[in-house]
Each structure stands twice: as C-alpha cells, then as structure tokens.
Amino acid sequence: MIKRGASAAVLVSGLLVAGLAQAEYSAGDEIKVLQGFKAGGGSDALAQLTQPFLSEVLDADFVNEYLPGATGAIAWTRLAKQSQADGTVISITNTPMLMTNYIMNDAITYSVDEMTPIANVVTDPGIIVVPADSPYQTVEDFLAAAKASPGTITVGNSGVGGDDFFSTIQIEQATGLSFQKVPFQGDGPSATAAMGGQVDASFNNLGNVYSHIEAGSLRALAVFSEERLEMLPDVPTMTEKGVDVVAGSSRGYSAPADIPEEAREQLIAAFESLKDNEKFQQTARDRALNLDIRTGDDYRQMIKDMETQYEQIWDEVKDQVNG
C-alpha cells in the first residue's frame, strides 16, 4: 500500500520547503486509527480536528476504530502487539494514561518501547466542571462541600490511570480532602454524567467541555493551567486558590515499533506541515484545542519524561489508592 521509492529526506524537504500536499501514499490508501476511548471524548475531538488535514497531505483515508476500555490499554495493546508494522495502523496515544496503565497494573504488558511515537498534537488543560444547576457556584463552594462530607462528593473521570484520575489524587494530596472517584470510559461519558447530574463534578479537559460551558450546560469552577485561560478569563486556576496543581492531557499519534523508516518520516512530515497550516491552526482555536506539536524523537522524549514523572507520583500514592 505504501510506495517506498522516494527518500525520506526528499519527501520532508518537499513537504516543508516546497509545500507539496502529497506524500508516498496512493490515493485511496487506508490508515486505520485505533482509539482507546468511546466516540465523543478528547481522543475523538483530536481525530476530527487532525485527520481531515492529514488526509489531504498524505492523500490517504483515515478510518477510526473505537476500542474503549481499560483506560486505552485495549487499543494500545493491539497497537503494540497485534498490528501490522507497515504504517497502515496507528493509534491516538494519550498521556499520561499511555504509561500510567502499566505503571499501575502489572497485568498490562505493553510499553512505550513497543511503539513508534509520531507526533504529539495537543496538550489540553484540566478543568473542574459541575452541572448547570449545581449548588456549587465557585471552586471554594466545591472544596468546602468536600471538607464537610469527606469521601462523598462524587467526581467523574476518564478512567483509572488517566490524567483526570491523577489530578483528583493530586488535589486530595494538596488539600487533605477526599472525593468519591467515579471512572468512565473516556472524557465524553464523564462530561455527560455531570450534565445529567449523575456525578457532582467532572474532572475533565478543556477541549472536551468548552462547548458545553459556552452553551451553559456545564459550569467551570477552576482550571489546572499555570495561568488563566484566554477563552475562560473569569475561571480561576487552582494555584490562585492556593492549591499547587497543574495538570492536563496530551494527545498525539504513535505507530507500532519498527515501522519502515520511510513510513515514519512520511507521517512525521505530515504532522510537521500542520505547524504552518493557518486553517488548521484556526480550526484548533475554534475548538478550544491547545496545540503543542512535537514530533519524532522530541515526542518520544516527552513520553519518557512523563513516564519517569508518573512512576514517582504512583510510588507515593499507590498504598493509599490500593488500600
């Protein structure tokens, strides 16, 4: 399916310097994209943003396959151990859950060393949202309720091991509070549960819930960014409130280990071309997706650094969580 004639160097030069919109995929070639979460969440938002542009660059069709469960581990096990290593199968890889899965669970046997990191695309700040009719008007109200009723305030997250799960633990550590953590199969179901009043709050990601905040079906209480966000200027950061937690989810794409170098270079070049695509940049802004494009070895290093960070966090909290 993938033509191997052109050298990677010529291809990258053609894409980035001459601006050509063709790579070495033939028209009608199919690239399967494994998604480890249900449709409608942050992974799907990334796919809907990115893949139409990649399709134009590579002249190939992207087909999503949804494999929800185990906080993405079903899809990533398939990618690492059961997928063709020829560039025709890739997966959206979400950090930190990509590595927290196996850091937390010895039964999960894949590792990032069995993958070829291609590109990170977005880094999405964490956020606390509550139903529109919630009694919690501010984050202070929410934290006060948790203090008054330890372990009873229900907080949805995208699954055990995800960034929302860990940010909840980090909030608990920083404040001495405790919540009842409710896992869902992705950010989308967690947000839906909050809108329906099934949980008191959802710890989520901005890109996934921004439209609901704008529509008034969810209320934002606080963000986990270092500074207030331009699109939510009235929503405070946790650090403003004396809670030193900065967290979020990064989402990118990886392939199986040992794909042909030309295929790797072709895919990397396609993602690099997005950095200068003004329409892509504007679409990302319109959808409240914070771009953070890092490709190839830079993305691999980002993943390895996170792996070290979350190994340390888990070592500190595992007895508390498992106990």
C-alpha positions, -999 to 999 in steps of 0.1 A, spaced: 0 0 0 28 24 8 52 33 -20 89 32 -9 105 49 -39 112 84 -26 138 90 1 126 104 34 149 134 31 134 144 -3 99 139 10 104 161 41 120 188 20 92 187 -4 65 190 22 81 216 44 100 238 19 81 235 -13 47 230 4 37 200 -16 5 183 -5 15 147 -14 34 120 4 42 85 -7 7 71 0 -15 63 -30 -50 78 -34 -74 56 -16 -49 40 7 -64 34 42 -48 42 75 -66 27 105 -66 48 136 -71 29 169 -89 49 196 -89 37 231 -120 56 242 -156 60 232 -166 84 204 -173 119 217 -143 123 240 -110 141 238 -94 115 215 -123 118 191 -120 156 192 -84 152 182 -92 128 154 -119 151 140 -96 181 141 -64 165 127 -73 137 103 -90 157 76 -59 177 72 -36 147 73 -58 130 47 -51 160 23 -14 158 29 -10 121 26 -37 115 0 -50 87 22 -82 78 40 -82 77 78 -106 52 94 -112 53 131 -117 21 151 -130 26 186 -117 1 212 -128 16 246 -119 1 279 -91 -3 304 -82 34 300 -69 29 265 -50 -2 272 -71 -24 249 -62 -2 219 -26 3 229 -21 -35 234 -35 -40 200 -11 -14 185 20 -27 203 15 -64 199 -11 -72 172 -9 -46 145 9 -45 112 41 -25 115 39 -10 80 24 24 86 -11 14 78 -21 12 115 -16 39 140 -32 50 173 -41 81 192 -18 80 223 -30 98 253 -5 108 280 -2 102 309 -25 72 307 -4 56 280 22 49 306 2 50 339 -17 19 327 13 -3 330 29 17 358 -2 9 379 -11 -25 367 14 -54 362 -12 -73 341 -8 -47 313 21 -59 293 26 -33 265 51 -5 269 60 27 251 92 9 239 70 -13 217 57 18 199 70 44 174 60 79 187 50 100 157 36 133 170 20 150 199 -7 174 187 -25 190 217 -19 195 254 -53 200 270 -55 217 304 -75 200 331 -107 216 344 -134 211 371 -170 213 357 -203 209 375 -239 207 363 -256 239 354 -279 236 384 -252 226 408 -253 243 442 -215 249 438 -211 283 423 -174 285 430 -145 262 435 -145 273 471 -180 260 475 -170 227 460 -140 223 482 -160 233 513 -186 206 505 -158 180 502 -144 191 536 -178 189 552 -186 155 538 -153 136 533 -154 109 506 -190 115 495 -187 142 468 -187 122 435 -162 132 409 -162 117 374 -130 110 355 -120 94 322 -108 62 338 -84 49 365 -49 60 355 -60 89 333 -49 125 339 -83 133 355 -79 104 379 -44 116 388 -54 153 391 -81 143 416 -54 125 437 -31 155 434 -60 178 446 -66 154 475 -29 154 484 -26 192 482 -58 199 503 -62 169 526 -97 163 511 -111 131 498 -136 125 469 -155 95 457 -139 89 423 -162 76 396 -144 63 364 -159 64 330 -147 51 296 -135 85 284 -139 122 289 -171 123 269 -191 100 292 -177 117 323 -189 151 310 -223 136 300 -227 122 335 -220 156 350 -245 173 327 -271 147 338 -264 152 375 -252 116 379 -220 130 395 -214 161 415 -185 172 393 -163 160 364 -126 165 363 -122 168 326 -102 186 299 -110 220 285 -112 209 248 -138 183 256 -162 205 277 -157 240 263 -187 239 240 -209 227 270 -196 256 291 -204 280 263 -239 265 259 -245 268 297 -250 231 303 -218 229 324 -203 254 348 -165 257 351 -151 261 386 -114 261 381 -87 251 356 -54 233 362 -33 255 340 -5 277 352 -23 309 343 -59 318 335 -70 309 300 -78 335 274 -110 317 264 -122 314 301 -109 346 317 -133 345 346 -124 310 357 -96 309 383 -66 285 384 -62 261 413 -29 277 420 -47 310 425 -66 293 453 -35 281 470 -37 246 455 -5 239 436 -18 215 409 -11 220 372 -23 191 351 -38 181 318 -38 156 290 -16 154 259 -28 136 228 -8 125 198 -3 96 175 20 66 176 26 36 154 39 1 162 76 -4 168 99 -9 139 77 5 111 98 13 80 118 44 84 103 59 52 68 54 66 79 71 99 94 100 81 63 104 59 40 105 89 62 129 108 64 152 78 26 153 76 23 164 112 51 189 108 32 205 79 3 213 103 25 238 121 23 262 92 -13 254 81 -33 285 91 -66 268 85 -57 240 108 -44 265 135 -77 285 133 -98 253 135 -79 243 166 -86 277 182 -123 275 173 -125 241 191 -106 252 221 -78 228 215 -44 239 227 -18 229 201 15 215 212 30 198 182 61 178 189 73 151 165 96 121 163 124 120 188 110 151 207 77 133 212 95 101 223 115 122 249 83 139 261 67 104 267 98 91 285 100 122 308 63 117 317 69 80 324 95 89 349 73 116 365 43 94 369 63 65 382 74 88 410 38 100 417 24 65 417 51 53 441 39 80 465 2 72 463 -2 36 454 -6 24 490 -33 50 496 -51 41 464 -48 3 467 -55 4 504 
